Amino acid sequence: MEHMKIVVDRIEGSVAVLEVGNEYVNFPVAALPKGAGEGAVLAFTLSGGGELDEATARLNRLKKRDPGGDVFDL
């Protein structure tokens, strides 16, 4: 299992700015877990199975994207 810590840096309207590693990405506030707000630490866990490679690839694409106003659909 691979674990990653994601921090909700700030919320700007309907967009949450998440700190993922050393990068920032925009994410829809509506897709955050219930009760998560600024300063919340989210645990992202990848577990085995055929979906692990796909989830890892999606996470890597997310980390490479420019957060300049994009909203990411995980």
Helices and strands as residue ranges (DSSP letters): E 2-12, E 15-20, E 23-28, G 29-31, E 41-46, H 51-64
